[in-house]
């Protein structure tokens, strides 16, 4: 980690420390907000932001073009992320709602001000870093595809989060202190403040846009894991020794994951809980699974059984092992 982006690495360390402290708070503080501990939201935000920040810290260290620009973008992301999550912690410490809180009292005004200036930089910096990754290769083909698709999904997941602010009308709830809170916007469709699922507290009674937001934001980690597993399996399975085969399988995984994100977004937008899919949603998932399986079979069937045949110049059904310099842009 010595060469990783230091501000983002420090940000991730702070976020993981926050998650640990919030976990203690869940048991030590008995205050409840919308049926859950006031410290559960900071715990989830701290862990998620820490994982994502650590991923960006590693990614920026692998860039060869635009590294100076990427360094400054990473620094902006680190500061903006610290402010945004800090606002969530500030609201939790006061026992009130951070997001969608329209009250005029000082805590609500402070949190809204931080979000007004802190949320957009997270989206824009991720978008520009995604463009930097798009115009260059950061590893072998499978890794490059995983990073490009993962960052695209992260941007899409953040856009869904922006959509949250317009998904519910005005209403009033009670905070952890019993005080009324005027709410404008919400994460739910059909049941704006609904929850029910353990840990995540995603709604079981209506659509919840936090589901596709979470799936999109962490797609990059899932796809990087797919690329890493394929690389490890290449030592035992001859078909996977060809870099192009691993790249195509990673591409299939990226398309399948994007399909899951799209279906979950569509499901939430229709006011349907993720745990109660209707016939249309189930059919969409089944169709997506069939397409992914068919694509995997097609890639495997048309791949060489042993990459050593490719290297020796034998017949390989259109796949050829290229010199390393030909893989560079």
Secondary structure, 3 states (H helix, E strand, C coil): CCCCCHHHHHHHHHHHHHHHHHHHHHHHCCCEECCEECCHHHHHHHHHHHHHHHHHHHHHHHCCCCHHHHHHHHHHHHHHHHHHHHHHHHHHHCCCCCCCECCCCHHHHHHHHHHHHHHHHHHHHHHHHHHHHHCCCCCCHHHHHHHHHHHHHHHHHHHHHHHHCCCCCCEEEECCCCCEEEECCCCEECCCCCCECCCCCCECCCEECHHHHHHHHCHHHHHHHHHHHHHHHCCCCHHHHCHHHHHHHHHHHHHHHHHHHHHHHHHHHCCCCCCCCCHHHHHHHHHHHHHHHHHHHHHHHCCCCCHHHHHCCCCCCCCCCCCHHHHCC
